[in-house]
């Protein structure tokens, strides 16, 4: 009788023990997906912090800002930038739309809507030089500082095509000096980029005054001046 009762107690307790084991096992099985989700969330947060820091740094000081400074502003290590973006080129390509492309392409699109060729060239040159003054990263793109970046080179191609189109139309309409070419405009833009990147930033009023001199010099009416 004792054995029978012991067997019964043992048999009765086994299912409950098995149930406890299964109950204990289930949370451990769910722990891995939760841990992975946390890691993914942390990775997304780190990536957004890095992108935000890079946009601020590149817009303020150009694309050559040390990555250590970007990492510090983002609150991460430099190694995290490499883990998330593969290095400087990957980081540049992740933010170049916000830093350069959106504004530059907007200038080109706006210029194409201006019907008068004289007004178009005046707007285009003024707006382009304004971008060069305000956004140091624009000069890094124009100077092809990172030729391994396909996106940067594509921006340069689009800009070059726009230069040729706008200058060709202006020459056809007779608003520019006949000898002034798209290559001349390219050289002037590059000269400005070099001066702004490697020289002292001039006062804004002096810079704008020189833009006026440039426009006066390339207009057709200037060709007859002494």
C-alpha positions in Angstrom: 0.0 0.0 0.0 2.9 2.4 0.8 4.6 1.6 -2.4 1.4 2.1 -4.3 0.8 5.5 -2.7 4.5 6.5 -3.3 4.2 5.5 -6.9 1.0 7.5 -7.2 2.6 10.6 -5.6 5.6 10.2 -7.9 3.4 9.7 -10.9 1.3 12.7 -10.0 4.3 15.0 -9.4 6.0 14.2 -12.7 3.6 16.0 -15.0 3.8 19.1 -12.8 7.6 18.9 -12.9 7.5 18.5 -16.7 5.2 21.5 -16.9 7.5 23.6 -14.8 10.4 22.7 -17.1 8.5 23.6 -20.1 7.4 26.9 -18.5 11.0 27.6 -17.7 12.2 26.8 -21.2 9.7 28.9 -23.0 11.0 32.3 -21.9 14.6 31.2 -22.7 13.4 30.3 -26.2 11.8 33.8 -26.6 14.9 35.6 -25.2 16.9 35.3 -28.4 14.4 37.1 -30.7 14.0 39.9 -28.0 17.8 40.3 -27.7 18.1 40.4 -31.5 15.3 43.0 -31.7 17.2 45.1 -29.1 20.4 44.9 -31.0 18.6 45.9 -34.2 17.1 48.9 -32.4 20.5 49.9 -31.0 22.0 49.6 -34.4 19.3 51.8 -36.0 19.7 54.3 -33.2 23.5 54.4 -33.7 23.1 54.8 -37.4 20.7 57.7 -37.1 22.9 59.4 -34.6 25.9 59.0 -36.9 24.0 60.3 -39.9 22.8 63.3 -38.0 26.3 64.1 -36.7 27.7 63.7 -40.2 25.2 66.0 -41.8 26.0 68.7 -39.3 29.7 68.3 -39.6 29.8 68.0 -43.4 27.5 71.0 -43.9 29.5 73.1 -41.5 33.1 72.1 -42.4 33.0 70.0 -45.6 33.5 66.3 -46.3 37.0 66.1 -45.0 36.1 66.6 -41.3 37.9 63.9 -39.2 35.7 60.9 -38.5 36.8 61.1 -34.9 34.9 64.3 -34.6 31.8 62.8 -36.2 32.0 59.9 -33.9 32.3 62.1 -30.8 29.3 64.2 -31.9 27.3 61.0 -32.4 28.3 59.6 -29.1 29.9 56.4 -30.6 33.3 55.2 -31.5 35.1 55.6 -34.8 34.9 51.8 -35.2 31.1 52.0 -35.0 31.1 54.3 -38.1 33.1 51.7 -40.0 30.9 48.9 -38.8 27.7 50.8 -39.8 28.9 52.6 -43.0 32.2 51.0 -44.0 34.2 54.2 -43.6 34.2 57.7 -44.9 33.0 57.0 -48.4 30.0 55.0 -47.2 29.1 57.6 -44.7 29.3 60.4 -47.3 27.1 58.5 -49.7 24.6 57.9 -46.9 24.1 61.7 -46.3 25.2 63.4 -49.5 21.6 63.9 -50.7 20.8 66.1 -47.6 24.3 67.7 -47.6 24.8 68.7 -51.3 22.6 67.0 -53.9 19.2 68.3 -52.9 20.2 72.0 -52.9 22.4 71.8 -56.0 19.8 70.0 -58.0 17.2 72.5 -56.9 19.3 75.3 -58.2 19.7 73.5 -61.6 15.9 72.8 -61.8 15.0 76.4 -60.9 17.4 77.7 -63.5 15.8 75.6 -66.2 12.4 77.2 -65.4 13.7 80.8 -66.1 12.7 81.7 -69.7 15.0 84.7 -70.2 18.6 83.5 -70.9 20.2 86.6 -69.3 18.2 86.1 -66.1 18.8 82.4 -66.2 22.6 82.7 -66.3 22.6 85.5 -63.6 20.4 83.3 -61.3 22.5 80.2 -61.9 25.9 81.7 -61.3 24.7 83.7 -58.3 22.9 80.7 -56.7 25.9 78.4 -57.4 28.4 80.8 -55.8 26.0 81.2 -52.9 26.1 77.4 -52.4 29.8 77.3 -52.6 30.0 80.0 -49.9 27.4 78.5 -47.5 28.1 74.8 -48.0 31.8 73.8 -47.9 30.8 70.2 -48.9 29.8 71.6 -52.3 33.4 72.6 -52.9 34.6 69.1 -52.0 32.2 67.7 -54.5 33.2 70.1 -57.2 36.9 69.4 -56.6 36.2 65.7 -56.7 37.9 65.2 -53.4 36.7 61.6 -53.1 36.7 60.2 -56.7 35.9 56.7 -55.4 32.4 57.8 -54.5 30.1 57.0 -57.3 27.4 59.4 -56.0 29.8 62.3 -55.8 31.0 61.7 -59.3 27.4 61.5 -60.5 26.7 64.9 -58.9 29.7 66.3 -60.8 28.4 64.8 -64.0 24.9 66.4 -63.5 26.5 69.7 -62.7 28.8 69.6 -65.7 25.8 68.8 -68.0 23.9 71.7 -66.5 26.8 74.1 -67.1 27.1 73.1 -70.7 23.3 73.4 -71.3 22.9 76.8 -69.7 26.0 78.3 -71.3 25.1 76.9 -74.7 21.7 78.4 -74.6 23.0 81.8 -73.3 25.6 82.0 -76.1 23.0 81.1 -78.7 20.8 83.9 -77.4 23.7 86.3 -77.5 23.7 87.2 -73.8 27.3 86.1 -73.2 30.6 87.1 -74.7 31.0 84.8 -77.7 34.3 83.5 -76.5 33.0 82.5 -73.1 32.5 78.7 -72.8 31.3 76.1 -70.4 35.0 75.2 -69.8 35.5 78.8 -68.7 32.6 78.6 -66.3 34.0 75.3 -64.9 37.4 76.9 -64.4 35.8 79.9 -62.5 33.8 77.5 -60.3 36.9 75.4 -59.5 39.0 78.5 -58.8 36.3 79.6 -56.3 36.2 76.2 -54.7 39.9 76.2 -54.2 40.0 79.7 -52.8 37.1 78.9 -50.3 38.5 75.6 -49.2 42.2 76.5 -48.8 42.0 80.3 -48.3 40.5 82.6 -45.8 36.7 83.0 -46.1 36.0 86.5 -47.4 33.3 88.7 -45.9 29.9 88.0 -47.5 29.5 91.5 -49.0 32.9 91.3 -50.7 32.1 87.9 -52.0 28.8 89.0 -53.5 30.4 92.1 -55.0 32.8 89.8 -56.8 29.9 87.8 -58.1 28.6 91.0 -59.7 32.0 91.7 -61.3 32.0 88.1 -62.7 28.6 88.5 -64.2 29.5 91.9 -65.7 32.6 90.4 -67.2 31.0 87.5 -69.0 27.9 89.4 -70.4 27.9 90.2 -74.0 27.6 93.9 -73.3 31.0 93.7 -71.6 32.7 92.7 -74.8 32.8 96.3 -76.1 34.2 97.8 -72.9 37.9 98.8 -72.7 
